[in-house]
Amino acid sequence: MAEQESRTVKGNMATALGAKLCRPNVIPAYPITPSTLFPERISEYIADGELDASMVRVESEHSAMSACIGASASGARVCTASASQGVALMHEMLFIASGMRLPIVMAVGNRALSAPINIWADHQDTVSSRDAGWMQFYSEKNQEGLDLMIMAFRIAEDERVLLPAMVGIDAFVLTHTIEGVDVPAQEDVDDFLPPYDPPHGKLDVDDPATFGSFGTPEYYQELKHDQTVALEETDEVIDEIFDEFEERFGREYNRLNNYKCDDADIILMTMGSMSGTARAAVDELREEGEKVGLAKLTVFRPFPGDLLKEIAGDADGLAVVDRNISPGFGGAAFAEAAGTFINENKNPLMKNFIIGLGGREIFKENFKEMYHKTKEAVEAGEVKEPVEWINMNEEIMR
Amino acid sequence: MSKVKITLGGINEDEGSSKEYKTGSWRTMKPEVDIEKCIQCFKCFDYCPDAAVHKTEDAIEFDLDYCKGCGICEKECPVDAIVMVKEEK
């Protein structure tokens, strides 16, 4: 194993570096804030001769994903990047990528959706694509963005999986923030990620086949079931490849990361860059004698319910922190966590906290407040207000 | 119910498989023509929304692989040579 090179890079460059190491053949992309640096870097790599790939300049994100689908069906390794409105515009094509079982990897600079127009961090763009049948990975820091890009290709292209994957890095907090990363050597990534050889046939004019065929009522449900089971069974493959990555490159990943949860009475569950702040809050609360832990979602789809049961099944309280909102119910991770425990004899009392929408700052104190509110509910034995919005400016509310 | 097994991603190794897909299967009414009455004006040919009326040497015939049974041909026929009848399957 060659030594890893230490670099200081913005999040977008970390995901672009990760992508470059995977030697993609085709990168169709339509730049959008805050992930614009990704296609910029990729085009520089190609221009400088560091990457032998075709960059397809398209007129919209819908076209970007369409080009990804065509290229991937032809057997190419394909990646792209987008965010916010761009992910929303590709929505239609996202379902086609997964339905056709194409292992496309997309780096997303997680950003709020309009209206009001806002370019800052939250998870609404990818969470709103939850049902598109893609795997969804979220990064706490730039290193994770880089590593997850490499692992996403390997997992997506595994014969047991063959599904597309998104790798999220929070807008600005990661995309435009410079952090130190360790970059694996090219030969080691080559060894970890063999060339893509699709087992299900290629789009090839010399050997034609039918792709994207009609699925009548006699076939549609079975095809959707087949695809759904494949995504659900991805859990095992992800665990296996996370473990292999750790063995080779020395960095540990878990679908749901357990930080000080084993003896915790109350567990905070987070996703994305806020997890670092939450961990600092947990450390300070621990110093104050509070028995609190942090469960960090690295994989949101397929939802790691099995690990959540293991980690939080014996806790008294679970505070699910969502940087997204599904109006009319609550945060997306809250709904998934609640659903996870629906048939269990024992489950933690659950509260949902909505925070950090549209780039609103998230502080350690916010997590302490969430912890104490959850503790109060546990002590009272009831949850009076299941969904609470945190860090609201009452002065400007109408 | 169909007995053809599904494939990964619905990919069909055979090309041009849409040619095998006959879209008239869900029709409940089908057209019948009385050749004796037909004056070969071909209004049915012009108006058929599915190109399911073919001209023949002496009149017309219906392509029941694709006819959806909409009845526009019956409506447009100026000499009542076409009638829609219930299709027993």
Boltz contact constraints between the chains, C-beta under 6 A:
constraints:
  - contact:
      token1: [A, 100]
      token2: [B, 9]
      max_distance: 6.0
  - contact:
      token1: [A, 101]
      token2: [B, 8]
      max_distance: 6.0
  - contact:
      token1: [A, 101]
      token2: [B, 9]
      max_distance: 6.0
  - contact:
      token1: [A, 200]
      token2: [B, 8]
      max_distance: 6.0
  - contact:
      token1: [A, 200]
      token2: [B, 9]
      max_distance: 6.0
  - contact:
      token1: [A, 200]
      token2: [B, 11]
      max_distance: 6.0
  - contact:
      token1: [A, 201]
      token2: [B, 11]
      max_distance: 6.0
  - contact:
      token1: [A, 208]
      token2: [B, 15]
      max_distance: 6.0
  - contact:
      token1: [A, 209]
      token2: [B, 13]
      max_distance: 6.0
  - contact:
      token1: [A, 209]
      token2: [B, 15]
      max_distance: 6.0
  - contact:
      token1: [A, 210]
      token2: [B, 12]
      max_distance: 6.0
  - contact:
      token1: [A, 210]
      token2: [B, 17]
      max_distance: 6.0
  - contact:
      token1: [A, 211]
      token2: [B, 11]
      max_distance: 6.0
  - contact:
      token1: [A, 213]
      token2: [B, 10]
      max_distance: 6.0
  - contact:
      token1: [A, 213]
      token2: [B, 12]
      max_distance: 6.0
  - contact:
      token1: [A, 215]
      token2: [B, 10]
      max_distance: 6.0
  - contact:
      token1: [A, 218]
      token2: [B, 2]
      max_distance: 6.0
  - contact:
      token1: [A, 219]
      token2: [B, 6]
      max_distance: 6.0
  - contact:
      token1: [A, 222]
      token2: [B, 6]
      max_distance: 6.0
  - contact:
      token1: [A, 223]
      token2: [B, 6]
      max_distance: 6.0
  - contact:
      token1: [A, 223]
      token2: [B, 10]
      max_distance: 6.0
